[in-house]
Every structure is written in structure tokens, then in C-alpha cells.
């Protein structure tokens, strides 16, 4: 297995929230700023989050040749 490490820049998702991604050790991490939106109101950020996540993973896959699949639970 390749030891790949990639980072994204901070992506705005609305109302002052941003999310950054890191892919390392075959795992995806999301870092929210100033904090992760919580509760039912936080769901409104999901479309922008998913768009940013999917674009980041497309870049990782293109650069590395790794096939990826995301399962949202």
C-alpha cells in the first residue's frame, strides 16, 4: 500500500464555517472551524460539505490512482 498524505485548503460551507480535509494512512479526516456544526441546524451544511469532500477525494484519486468509495451513514 502507498503511504499517501494530502491536504485540502479551508473550504467555506456557509455562515462562517469552513472545513479542511486530510487524507493519510488510507483515512479521511475533516477539520471544522471554528467548530463542527451540531444539531438539526447543522444539516444545512451537508450539501456544501459533501461537495467539498467529494472534490477533495477526486483530487486524491486522480493523483494517486486509488479507487475510492464513500458511504454516508
C-alpha positions as CSV (number, residue, x, y, z in Angstrom):
1,X,0.0,0.0,0.0
2,X,1.1,3.5,-0.8
3,X,1.7,5.9,2.1
4,X,-0.1,9.0,0.7
5,X,-0.7,12.2,2.6
6,X,-2.7,15.0,1.1
7,X,-4.4,18.1,2.5
8,X,-7.1,20.5,1.3
9,X,-7.4,24.2,2.0
10,X,-10.2,25.5,4.1
11,X,-13.4,25.4,2.2
12,X,-16.3,27.7,3.2
13,X,-19.6,25.8,3.8
14,X,-21.7,28.8,5.0
15,X,-22.3,31.1,7.9
16,X,-18.6,31.4,8.7
17,X,-17.9,27.7,8.9
18,X,-15.1,26.1,7.0
19,X,-13.9,22.5,6.6
20,X,-10.5,21.2,5.7
21,X,-9.6,17.6,4.7
22,X,-6.6,15.4,5.3
23,X,-6.1,12.0,3.7
24,X,-3.4,9.9,5.3
25,X,-3.0,6.2,6.2
26,X,-5.9,5.4,4.0
27,X,-8.2,7.5,6.2
28,X,-10.1,10.8,5.6
29,X,-10.2,13.4,8.4
30,X,-12.3,16.5,8.4
31,X,-11.3,19.5,10.5
32,X,-14.0,22.1,11.1
33,X,-13.5,25.8,12.0
34,X,-14.5,27.4,14.3
35,X,-16.2,24.1,15.3
36,X,-18.3,21.4,13.8
37,X,-21.9,22.5,13.4
38,X,-24.2,20.4,15.6
39,X,-27.8,19.6,16.0
40,X,-30.6,19.7,13.4
41,X,-29.4,23.1,12.2
42,X,-26.1,21.7,11.2
43,X,-27.7,19.6,8.5
44,X,-28.0,22.6,6.2
45,X,-24.2,22.5,5.7
46,X,-24.2,18.9,4.5
47,X,-24.6,19.7,0.7
48,X,-21.6,22.1,0.8
49,X,-19.6,19.7,3.0
50,X,-20.3,16.7,0.6
51,X,-19.4,18.8,-2.4
52,X,-16.0,19.8,-0.9
53,X,-15.3,16.3,0.4
54,X,-16.1,14.7,-3.0
55,X,-13.9,17.2,-4.9
56,X,-11.0,16.6,-2.5
57,X,-11.4,12.8,-2.9
58,X,-11.5,13.2,-6.7
59,X,-8.1,15.0,-6.5
60,X,-6.7,12.3,-4.2
61,X,-7.9,9.6,-6.6
62,X,-6.6,11.3,-9.7
63,X,-3.2,12.0,-8.1
64,X,-2.7,8.5,-6.6
65,X,-4.7,6.2,-8.9
66,X,-6.5,4.9,-5.7
67,X,-10.2,3.8,-6.2
68,X,-12.4,5.3,-3.5
69,X,-15.9,4.9,-2.2
70,X,-17.7,7.0,0.4
71,X,-20.5,5.5,2.5
72,X,-22.5,8.1,4.4
73,X,-24.2,6.7,7.5
